[in-house]
Amino acid sequence: MNKQPAAKPDTSASVDAAEIERFAAIAESWWDPNGQFKPLHSLGPVRINYIKNTICNHFDIKPDTDKPFKGLRVLDIGCGGGLLCEPMANFGADVIGADATEKNIHVASAHAEKSGLDIDYRHTTAEQLAEANEKFDIIINMEVIEHVSDVDSFLTACRALLKDNGIMLISTLNRTPKSFLFAIVGAEYILGWLPKGTHTWDKFFKPSELTKHLAHGGFAMQNLTGMSYQALNDTWKASDDLSVNYMGYATPVK
């Protein structure tokens, strides 16, 4: 049975109140594949495949085993409605999903219970988890960093949460003219994939900037992979194109 959400988070440095309010307003649609989070559902297969293969390579695990992540403790920070927590739980991981938006946690908990999955969802922040001396083998940090208020505080907390032999997977959007055209004008204003105002282009990260922020937080970036949209079949694939969406993984500097 899923644990009850924790008490309301304090005003941690990384929490952006406007972002919390924005995501709370659309929280009920997390699991609707044609709803407000349709892009994340479309991105799901390529993200999950990358996460699984990267973790298996890092920990020298055979990916074709029944529960490859058994024995690993995973934190999905900024977990939203649990779109990545549930696959990680199905892979056998001990999953903690944390989000600063309380409504997201209620939605995620209800869906996990319906799916018969035991996931520990918490209404909390990275800073609060670090203060509690929590430790994880893996941190999943997908499409979150562009929404936080203080990036360095957030990443420093993530480093404190990660074991020295652990791995953090991260994804965000590049700050390029192409990303403005596709991720904001196209996705929010023309295609209506996301509510208007979901993203702020100025808060996107060039790969070099993300690498510097990670280094400041105590991480070394190890790899970057692009994600490209295939309009003909409405799918995404991993690619060398980092100009819009990209993901990668980082390891702690000891």
C-alpha positions as CSV (number, residue, x, y, z in Angstrom):
1,M,0.0,0.0,0.0
2,N,1.3,3.5,-0.9
3,K,2.4,5.7,1.9
4,Q,0.5,8.9,2.6
5,P,2.0,12.2,1.3
6,A,4.2,14.0,3.7
7,A,3.4,17.4,5.2
8,K,3.5,20.4,3.0
9,P,7.1,21.3,1.9
10,D,8.8,24.3,3.2
11,T,10.0,27.1,0.8
12,S,13.1,25.3,-0.4
13,A,15.3,27.4,-2.6
14,S,14.6,25.4,-5.7
15,V,10.8,25.6,-5.4
16,D,9.1,28.1,-7.8
17,A,5.6,28.8,-6.5
18,A,4.3,29.8,-10.0
19,E,5.4,26.5,-11.5
20,I,3.8,24.6,-8.6
21,E,0.5,26.4,-9.2
22,R,0.7,25.8,-13.0
23,F,1.2,22.1,-12.6
24,A,-1.4,21.7,-9.9
25,A,-4.0,23.2,-12.3
26,I,-3.5,20.3,-14.7
27,A,-2.6,17.5,-12.4
28,E,-5.7,15.4,-13.0
29,S,-4.7,14.9,-16.7
30,W,-1.3,13.2,-16.0
31,W,-2.5,9.7,-17.1
32,D,-4.5,10.8,-20.1
33,P,-2.4,9.9,-23.2
34,N,-4.3,12.5,-25.2
35,G,-4.4,15.2,-22.5
36,Q,-2.2,18.0,-21.3
37,F,0.8,15.7,-20.9
38,K,0.5,14.0,-24.3
39,P,4.2,14.9,-25.1
40,L,5.5,13.0,-22.1
41,H,3.4,10.0,-23.0
42,S,4.9,10.1,-26.5
43,L,8.4,10.5,-25.1
44,G,7.8,7.6,-22.7
45,P,9.3,4.7,-24.8
46,V,12.5,6.5,-25.7
47,R,13.0,7.8,-22.2
48,I,12.4,4.5,-20.5
49,N,14.6,2.6,-23.0
50,Y,17.4,5.1,-22.4
51,I,17.0,5.0,-18.6
52,K,16.9,1.2,-18.5
53,N,20.0,0.7,-20.8
54,T,22.0,3.4,-19.1
55,I,21.4,2.0,-15.6
56,C,22.1,-1.5,-16.6
57,N,25.4,-0.5,-18.2
58,H,26.4,1.6,-15.2
59,F,25.7,-1.2,-12.7
60,D,26.7,-4.0,-15.0
61,I,23.2,-5.6,-15.0
62,K,21.8,-7.8,-17.7
63,P,18.8,-5.9,-19.1
64,D,16.8,-9.0,-20.1
65,T,16.4,-10.2,-16.6
66,D,12.9,-10.2,-15.1
67,K,13.5,-7.5,-12.5
68,P,16.8,-5.9,-13.5
69,F,16.6,-3.1,-10.9
70,K,15.9,-5.3,-7.9
71,G,17.8,-4.1,-4.9
72,L,18.3,-0.6,-6.3
73,R,16.8,2.5,-4.6
74,V,15.5,5.0,-7.1
75,L,14.4,8.6,-6.6
76,D,12.2,10.2,-9.3
77,I,12.5,13.9,-8.3
78,G,9.7,16.0,-9.7
79,C,7.8,12.8,-10.4
80,G,4.6,14.5,-11.5
81,G,1.9,11.9,-11.9
82,G,4.3,8.9,-11.8
83,L,4.8,8.3,-15.5
84,L,8.4,7.1,-14.9
85,C,8.0,5.8,-11.3
86,E,5.7,3.0,-12.4
87,P,8.0,1.5,-15.1
88,M,10.9,1.7,-12.5
89,A,8.8,-0.2,-10.0
90,N,7.9,-2.8,-12.7
91,F,11.7,-3.2,-13.2
92,G,11.9,-4.2,-9.6
93,A,13.3,-1.0,-8.0
94,D,12.5,0.4,-4.6
95,V,10.9,3.7,-5.9
96,I,10.4,7.0,-4.1
97,G,8.6,9.6,-6.2
98,A,8.9,13.1,-4.9
99,D,7.1,16.3,-6.1
100,A,6.6,19.8,-4.7
101,T,3.1,19.8,-6.1
102,E,0.8,18.1,-3.6
103,K,-1.9,17.4,-6.1
104,N,0.6,15.5,-8.3
105,I,1.3,13.1,-5.4
106,H,-2.3,12.3,-4.8
107,V,-2.8,11.6,-8.5
108,A,0.3,9.4,-8.7
109,S,-0.6,7.5,-5.5
110,A,-4.1,6.7,-6.7
111,H,-2.8,5.5,-10.1
112,A,-0.1,3.3,-8.5
113,E,-2.7,1.7,-6.2
114,K,-5.0,1.0,-9.1
115,S,-2.0,-0.6,-10.9
116,G,-1.1,-2.7,-7.9
117,L,2.3,-1.1,-7.4
118,D,4.0,-0.2,-4.1
119,I,5.6,3.2,-4.7
120,D,6.5,5.6,-1.9
121,Y,5.2,8.9,-3.1
122,R,6.1,12.0,-1.1
123,H,5.1,15.6,-1.2
124,T,8.6,17.0,-0.6
125,T,11.6,18.6,-2.2
126,A,15.2,17.6,-3.0
127,E,16.5,19.9,-0.2
128,Q,14.2,18.3,2.4
129,L,15.2,14.8,1.4
130,A,18.8,15.8,1.6
131,E,18.3,17.3,5.1
132,A,16.8,13.9,6.1
133,N,20.0,12.1,5.0
134,E,18.2,10.0,2.4
135,K,20.5,8.1,0.0
136,F,19.7,6.6,-3.5
137,D,21.5,4.5,-6.1
138,I,19.7,6.3,-8.9
139,I,18.1,9.7,-9.3
140,I,15.8,10.3,-12.3
141,N,15.6,14.1,-13.0
142,M,13.6,14.3,-16.2
143,E,12.1,17.6,-17.5
144,V,12.4,19.2,-14.1
145,I,15.5,21.4,-14.0
146,E,14.0,24.0,-16.3
147,H,11.1,24.5,-13.8
148,V,13.1,25.0,-10.6
149,S,13.9,28.4,-9.1
150,D,17.5,27.8,-7.9
151,V,19.3,25.3,-10.1
152,D,22.5,25.2,-8.0
153,S,20.6,24.6,-4.8
154,F,18.6,21.8,-6.4
155,L,21.6,20.0,-7.9
156,T,23.6,20.3,-4.7
157,A,20.8,18.6,-2.9
158,C,20.6,15.9,-5.6
159,R,24.4,15.3,-5.1
160,A,23.8,14.9,-1.4
161,L,21.1,12.3,-2.1
162,L,23.1,10.2,-4.5
163,K,25.5,7.4,-3.3
164,D,29.1,7.8,-4.5
165,N,28.7,4.9,-7.0
166,G,25.3,6.1,-8.1
167,I,24.0,7.7,-11.3
168,M,21.6,10.6,-12.1
169,L,19.7,10.7,-15.4
170,I,18.6,14.1,-16.5
171,S,16.8,15.7,-19.4
172,T,15.8,19.2,-20.4
173,L,15.4,21.5,-23.4
174,N,18.1,23.4,-25.2
175,R,17.9,27.2,-25.5
176,T,18.0,27.6,-29.3
177,P,15.8,29.3,-31.9
178,K,14.7,25.8,-33.0
179,S,13.5,24.9,-29.4
180,F,11.6,28.2,-29.2
181,L,9.9,27.4,-32.5
182,F,9.1,23.7,-31.7
183,A,8.8,23.5,-27.9
184,I,6.9,26.8,-27.3
185,V,5.4,28.2,-30.5
186,G,4.6,24.7,-31.9
187,A,3.8,22.6,-28.9
188,E,2.0,25.3,-26.9
189,Y,0.4,27.7,-29.4
190,I,-0.1,25.8,-32.6
191,L,-0.5,22.1,-31.8
192,G,-1.9,22.7,-28.3
193,W,0.1,19.7,-26.9
194,L,0.9,21.7,-23.7
195,P,-1.0,24.6,-21.9
196,K,0.3,28.0,-22.9
197,G,3.0,29.1,-20.5
198,T,4.2,25.6,-19.6
199,H,7.7,26.5,-20.6
200,T,9.8,29.6,-20.3
201,W,12.4,29.7,-23.1
202,D,14.9,31.7,-21.0
203,K,15.0,28.9,-18.5
204,F,16.1,26.3,-21.1
205,F,19.7,25.1,-20.9
206,K,22.4,24.9,-23.5
207,P,24.4,21.6,-22.9
208,S,27.5,23.6,-21.9
209,E,25.4,25.5,-19.3
210,L,23.9,22.3,-17.9
211,T,27.4,20.7,-17.7
212,K,28.6,23.7,-15.7
213,H,25.7,23.6,-13.3
214,L,26.2,19.9,-12.8
215,A,29.9,20.5,-12.0
216,H,29.0,23.2,-9.5
217,G,26.6,20.7,-7.9
218,G,29.2,18.0,-7.6
219,F,28.5,16.0,-10.8
220,A,30.4,15.0,-13.9
221,M,28.4,14.9,-17.1
222,Q,29.1,11.6,-18.9
223,N,26.9,11.5,-22.0
224,L,24.3,13.5,-23.9
225,T,21.7,12.1,-26.3
226,G,19.2,14.1,-28.3
227,M,15.5,13.3,-28.8
228,S,13.9,13.9,-32.2
229,Y,10.3,13.9,-33.0
230,Q,9.1,11.7,-35.9
231,A,6.0,13.5,-37.2
232,L,5.0,10.7,-39.7
233,N,4.3,8.2,-37.0
234,D,4.0,10.5,-33.9
235,T,6.9,9.0,-32.1
236,W,10.3,10.0,-30.7
237,K,13.7,8.5,-31.2
238,A,17.2,8.9,-29.6
239,S,19.4,10.9,-32.0
240,D,22.5,13.1,-32.2
241,D,20.4,16.2,-32.5
242,L,20.6,18.2,-29.2
243,S,18.9,21.3,-30.5
244,V,15.5,20.8,-28.8
245,N,15.1,18.0,-26.3
246,Y,18.1,16.1,-24.9
247,M,18.9,13.8,-22.0
248,G,22.0,12.4,-20.5
249,Y,23.5,11.0,-17.3
250,A,25.9,12.3,-14.7
251,T,28.0,10.6,-12.0
252,P,29.0,12.1,-8.6
253,V,32.4,13.7,-8.2
254,K,33.8,12.0,-5.1
